[in-house]
Amino acid sequence: MDDRPWAYRVMENELAAEGRIAADAPVDERWPKVAPDPLSHVFLEARLRLDRAVAVAWVTDRSGRRRWSHYGQMPLAIERDGWVRSAVAVGVDPLSQVADMGWACLAAPDAKGVGSCEIEASRAFALTREYRPGANLVAPGRFMLQPGGEAKLEPAAAGRF
């Protein structure tokens, strides 16, 4: 989609036509039937290697509220290895609201024994008004986490998102 940014606009139009997106949808519902528009999200990318665990992205806003990519619902957590992109709804003008962001490792449902998440975080961005991926907000990092662990991402530059 990054090579063809018009695809983000198509995605938004399809979601709107299905009644599944609204500019004024709340960003904190547990499992939204109607989601905020793509311009209100921060997108986080990483390569995952999961063992009896799942991964979720998170963003803490400037008021201290933590928002999760899986809305607190395990079926929405990432449970596969490989490169992934996850979105966290933050609100209007997401870049002005981000205080911290990162990834968390959770135990997979019905997991036997202690699992792990290897997370190679590479990128985070918000869409521009033209629906193009904005500048990378984070410095790359590699993290080994056990379920319950979190990795906070460092800003790419200037010490602030």
LUMBA-964145 format. One record per residue (C-alpha): x, y, z; residue number from 1. Coordinates in steps of 0.2 Angstrom, whole numbers. Layout:
px, py, pz, k
X, Y, Z, NUM .
...
***
This chain:
px, py, pz, k
0, 0, 0, 1 .
14, 12, 3, 2 .
20, 11, -15, 3 .
2, 15, -20, 4 .
-5, 27, -7, 5 .
-21, 29, -16, 6 .
-25, 11, -9, 7 .
-27, 19, 9, 8 .
-41, 30, 2, 9 .
-49, 15, -7, 10 .
-48, 6, 10, 11 .
-57, 21, 19, 12 .
-70, 22, 5, 13 .
-74, 3, 7, 14 .
-75, 4, 25, 15 .
-86, 19, 25, 16 .
-98, 11, 11, 17 .
-99, -4, 23, 18 .
-104, 7, 37, 19 .
-89, 2, 47, 20 .
-80, 19, 48, 21 .
-84, 36, 55, 22 .
-73, 51, 57, 23 .
-81, 54, 74, 24 .
-81, 36, 80, 25 .
-73, 34, 98, 26 .
-56, 27, 98, 27 .
-58, 18, 115, 28 .
-72, 5, 111, 29 .
-67, -13, 115, 30 .
-71, -21, 99, 31 .
-78, -7, 87, 32 .
-92, -11, 75, 33 .
-87, 7, 68, 34 .
-69, 12, 68, 35 .
-61, 29, 68, 36 .
-54, 34, 50, 37 .
-37, 28, 45, 38 .
-30, 46, 48, 39 .
-33, 44, 67, 40 .
-21, 29, 68, 41 .
-3, 26, 71, 42 .
4, 11, 62, 43 .
18, 1, 69, 44 .
28, -12, 60, 45 .
39, -26, 66, 46 .
45, -44, 62, 47 .
39, -56, 74, 48 .
45, -73, 80, 49 .
32, -80, 92, 50 .
32, -95, 103, 51 .
16, -99, 113, 52 .
13, -81, 113, 53 .
4, -67, 104, 54 .
10, -49, 101, 55 .
0, -32, 101, 56 .
5, -14, 98, 57 .
1, 0, 110, 58 .
2, 19, 111, 59 .
1, 30, 126, 60 .
-7, 47, 123, 61 .
-1, 63, 131, 62 .
-15, 61, 144, 63 .
-7, 45, 150, 64 .
-21, 34, 142, 65 .
-14, 17, 134, 66 .
-23, 12, 118, 67 .
-20, -6, 111, 68 .
-21, -12, 93, 69 .
-31, -27, 99, 70 .
-44, -17, 109, 71 .
-41, -29, 123, 72 .
-48, -43, 113, 73 .
-37, -58, 111, 74 .
-44, -63, 94, 75 .
-37, -47, 87, 76 .
-19, -50, 94, 77 .
-6, -55, 81, 78 .
-2, -74, 82, 79 .
9, -77, 67, 80 .
27, -75, 63, 81 .
34, -63, 50, 82 .
33, -45, 45, 83 .
17, -37, 52, 84 .
9, -20, 52, 85 .
-3, -16, 66, 86 .
-14, 0, 69, 87 .
-18, 9, 85, 88 .
-32, 22, 85, 89 .
-26, 37, 94, 90 .
-38, 51, 88, 91 .
-38, 66, 77, 92 .
-20, 72, 73, 93 .
-12, 57, 80, 94 .
6, 64, 80, 95 .
1, 78, 92, 96 .
-6, 65, 104, 97 .
8, 51, 105, 98 .
18, 51, 121, 99 .
25, 33, 120, 100 .
23, 18, 109, 101 .
29, 0, 108, 102 .
24, -18, 108, 103 .
19, -31, 121, 104 .
20, -50, 122, 105 .
5, -59, 129, 106 .
3, -78, 132, 107 .
-6, -87, 118, 108 .
-23, -94, 123, 109 .
-21, -112, 129, 110 .
-2, -110, 129, 111 .
7, -123, 139, 112 .
23, -117, 147, 113 .
32, -100, 146, 114 .
31, -93, 128, 115 .
41, -79, 121, 116 .
40, -65, 108, 117 .
55, -59, 98, 118 .
50, -42, 91, 119 .
61, -33, 78, 120 .
52, -16, 78, 121 .
57, -6, 62, 122 .
44, 8, 59, 123 .
30, 18, 65, 124 .
20, 31, 56, 125 .
4, 41, 54, 126 .
-4, 44, 37, 127 .
-3, 62, 30, 128 .
-18, 71, 24, 129 .
-14, 64, 7, 130 .
-15, 46, 13, 131 .
4, 44, 12, 132 .
14, 35, 25, 133 .
23, 49, 35, 134 .
40, 49, 42, 135 .
47, 35, 53, 136 .
44, 40, 71, 137 .
54, 26, 79, 138 .
72, 20, 80, 139 .
73, 2, 75, 140 .
75, -10, 90, 141 .
75, -29, 94, 142 .
67, -36, 109, 143 .
65, -53, 118, 144 .
50, -53, 129, 145 .
41, -66, 139, 146 .
22, -65, 141, 147 .
17, -49, 151, 148 .
33, -40, 145, 149 .
33, -24, 135, 150 .
45, -15, 124, 151 .
45, 4, 123, 152 .
51, 11, 106, 153 .
63, 26, 106, 154 .
59, 41, 95, 155 .
68, 41, 78, 156 .
75, 59, 81, 157 .
75, 74, 93, 158 .
70, 63, 108, 159 .
51, 66, 105, 160 .
37, 58, 94, 161 .
***
